Amino acid sequence: MLITRAKNLVFRAGESAGLFQVARRKTARGLRILCYHGVSLNDESGFRPKLFMDPGMFRSRLEFLAENQFPVLSIEQGLNLLEKGSLPPCATVITIDDGFYSVYRIAFPLLRKFRFPATLYVTSYYSLKQNPVFRLVVQYMFWKTTRSELDLRGMNIAIPEKIHLSDASTERGMWRLIEYGENNCDETERCDLCCILGDRLGVDYEVIVKRRGLSLVNASELREMSAAGLDIQLHTHRHRFPEAELLAVKELKDNKHYLNQIVDRPLRHFCCPSGTSTRAHWDWLRAEGICSAVTCAPGFAYQHTSPMGLPRFLDGSHVSDAEFKAEMFGYTELLRRVRSRLGWARLTLF
């Protein structure tokens, strides 16, 4: 909270001094790439504000781009013009990761209203299975419960029989359950585990399934959005990109196989799971016909930026209007340059 207040003070001071307009001119050649995930259908933005954005806030972001005349381009168009050095000033690309159902319900209709192109990077396993994302739904139920204890007796899993939900052991116990489900259960068994956990935590798992706030879009919804102009691209099958080449390439191929049945456009753009990648990954991606990969590293993309390591701004409910405005006008980008030139590697405010 203290850091957020300090940031906002710096941003407001910069804007009052007229530095935002200066920064916009000085960073006009940089391609701004925005990153979103889900939009809150119920209380998801309270649960994970970095992952789910309030619908009104998402609308206000699009209004800001329109009112301040930021040219919004597709990833394909943006990268082509960037390579040629002919981007319009302050060009912007909108990207959305994972493919939560709320993109279909809320985000894409808003994008169409503003006539903004966007790219949706889809991870395909949960789009195919149509269950809530296991890791996420377990975390959500632990967040949602009002109970003080989780009784695991009779579940025959190698975890202490009781987890106290009001001390430091809560997080450890939750992650042991997640690891157990991911490493020892198939999809049906994970759903059964979620039902039991929901019952014992006093959180209705079936309601979560029905609302789809923690679920991904299905093939029919993807097909509908693609036909209406949304650019569907690659994000691995299980939201992981291993260090071993064969496993990494399999993730990509499984992802591509699923999406090729849905979209009729080339699948040549990629989003690194969790926003991280290595130079070895770049070579593997190029070998599979991938021409760009976005990360979650901060900054703008320039002509010298590798298309296999594109930076983005991770927007969410945790980002204030002042911080978003400072990013888009390039003020934060100039502050990052100052930090880099002065060697302030430990300063993480920007």
Helices and strands as residue ranges (DSSP letters): H 2-16, H 19-26, E 32-36, E 38-39, H 44-47, E 52-53, H 55-67, E 72-73, H 75-84, E 92-98, H 101-102, I 103-107, H 108-114, E 119-122, H 125-129, H 134-144, E 149-151, E 162-164, H 169-184, H 187-201, H 205-211, H 219-227, E 231-234, H 245-260, E 269-271, G 273-275, H 279-287, E 292-294, E 313-314, H 321-329, H 331-342
